[in-house]
Amino acid sequence: MIIIGLTGSMASGKSSLIRRIRTLLKWPIWDADAEVQKLYRDHFIIQRILHQFPSAATNQELDRQKLRQAVSEDPTSLAKLESILYPDLGKSRRRFLCHHLRLRTPVIILDIPLLFENNLESICDLTVVIKCSDWLQKQRIMKRPGMTEFLMQRLLANQTSQREKQRRADIIIDSSLNHHHTWIQFMTMVVGEM
C-alpha cells in the first residue's frame, strides 16, 4: 500500500484537489479536518473543551467562533486544545490505516494540514505539498467568514511556512493558476510516477 501524505498551508488549494481525487480517482482519503469536525460534535470532547475554554460557550454550547478567538489570543491555548483533540484524532487515523492495510488497498491519502508540524511524514511513502503565491493565499484566507487580518496572522504563525513545507516535501504542486492546471500537475507528478 502506498501512503500519500497531502498537505498545504491554509487556503493553499488543497481542498479543491482533494475533491477531484475523491471524484475521479476514488482513492480512500483520511481527512484530518473532517475528523476534527466530528470531534467538535462529540459531547465528551465538547465538555472537555468548554472546561478548558469557558469563554468559548454560548448558552452552554460550544461556539466555534469564540473558541477560535480564545485560541488566537493566547499562544499557549493551541497546545491545550490539541491535547484534547489529538489523542482521538490519532486513533481515527490508525483505524483508517489498519482498515486499508487489511483490505490491501493500493493507494490511500492522508489529508493532514499539519503533517510536518506533527512529524507525520514518517508514516508516509510520499509527501505532496500544495502551494500558491503568498498574495493569493492571503486573498483566499480573507474571504473566509469572520476572518480578520489579526486572526489570519495568528493562524499562519501556528503553521510551518509554505517554504519550509516545500523544502520537506517530495513533490510540490502549485495551485496559483486554476483547478485544471493543479490537477494536471497531480496526475503528472504523483500518479504518473507511481
N, C-alpha and C positions, 0 to 999 in steps of 0.2 A: 504494500500500500504506500502510495506517495502522499505525504502530508505537506500541503502548501500553506504557509503562514502568510496571510494577506493583511497588510496594514497600511496606514497612511495617517497623516495628521488630520486634524479636524477640517472638514469641508474640502478635502483633497480630491474628492470624486470617487471614493471607494464604494459607496453605497450604490451608485449607478452601475458600476462594473459588476458588483455582486448580483444585482437584479438580472443582468444579462447572463451571467454564468448560470444562475438558477434556472432561467427560462430556456436557454439554448443548449447548455452542456448537461444540465440536470445533475451536477456533482453535488454530493451532500456537503452542506456548509454549517459549521457551528458558528453562530453569530453572537459574539460576546455582548453587544449592545442589546440584542433581543433577550438574552438571558438575564441581563440586569433589569430590563423592564418587567420580566416575570417576577424577579425577586422583589421589586417595588410593589407587587400586588400580594405578596406573602404576608399574612397577618403577623407572624412571629418576627419577621425581618423588620416590618414597619414599626412594631413596638420597640425593637432594639434601636432603630434609627431615631425615633421620637424621644427615647430615653436619653440618647447621646446629644440630640439636637432639638431641644424643646421648642426653639423658635421656628422650627420647620412645620409646626402644626397650625392648621386652620380647622376650627370646630373638631378638635381631637383626631383629625385625619392628616395624613402626610400631604404637605403642599410642596410639590417638586420645585416650584419657583423659589420658594423660601429656603428650601434645602440648598439649592444651587447658590443662592445669595450667602447663606451661612458658610458654605464651604469656600466660597471665593473671598470672604472677608478674613478668614483665619487660616494661615498656611498649614497649621498642624491638623486641621479638621479633615482634610482629604484622607490622611492616613487613618483617621478614626473611622471614616465612612468605609474605606477599603477593608479595614479589619472586620467590619460587619458583613460586607458583600463577598469578599474574595474566597472564603472557605467554601461556600455553596457554589460559587462560580467555578472553582476548581473541580468540585465533584461533578458538576454538569459536563465540563469539558472531558474529564476522564471517562465518564459513562459513554459519551459520544465516540471517543476514540476506541474504547473496548468493543462497543457495538459494531463499529465498522471493521475492526480487526477480525472479529468473529465472522462477519459476512464476507471477508476478503474483498472489500470494496477497493477498486483500483486507485482512485484518487479522491481525496477529501480536502476541504479547505477549512482552515481555522481563520475566521474573520475577527481579528483582535486589534482594536485601535492601539492598545498599549502593549503590543507584542514585545518590543525591545525594552520598554520600561520595566517589564516584569520578567525579562530574560527567558521568554518562552520560545525564542528562536531555536533553542537547543532541542526541542521536540519536533522540529520541522525539517523536512528534507530540502525544502526550497523556501526562501523568503522573498516576497514580492512587495514592493512599496509603490503606492500610487501617490503621485505628487502633482502639484500645479504651481504656478507662479505665486509668490507671496502676495502680490497685489490681488490676484483672482481669489486666493484663499480668503483674504480679509473681506472682499466684496461678498463672497458666499456666506461667510460667518455672520456678517452684519444684517443679512436678510432673515436670520432666524428670529422667531418670536421672543421678545423680552431681552434681546441681546443689546449690550452696551459696549462701548469701547473698553471700559474698565474690566468688565466681565470677560470680554474676548482676550485681553492681555493676560488675565489671571489663568484662564483655561489653557491658553497656549504655553504659558510658563510652566504648567504641570506636565507638558508633553515633551518628549525628546524632539529636538528641532527637525524639520524636514531634511536638512543637510546631513545631520547625524544618522537619521533613518536610512537615507540613501547610501551613506558610507557603509552601513552594516548589512544592507540588503544584497541578495543575489541578483535580483532583477529590479529595474526601476521603470515604471510606466508613467508617462506624462499625460495628465488629463486636461491640460490647458486649452486644447483646441475644441474638441467635441467628443460626444459619446462614441461615434463611429471610429474615429482615429484611436481612441483609447482601446476599443475592442480589437482593432487590427493589431495593435501592439501586443495585447494579451495573447491573442491567437498565435502570433508570430514568435514572440519571445518565451512564452510559457508552454502553450500546447504544442507548438512546433518543435520544441526542444525535448519533449518527453519521449 
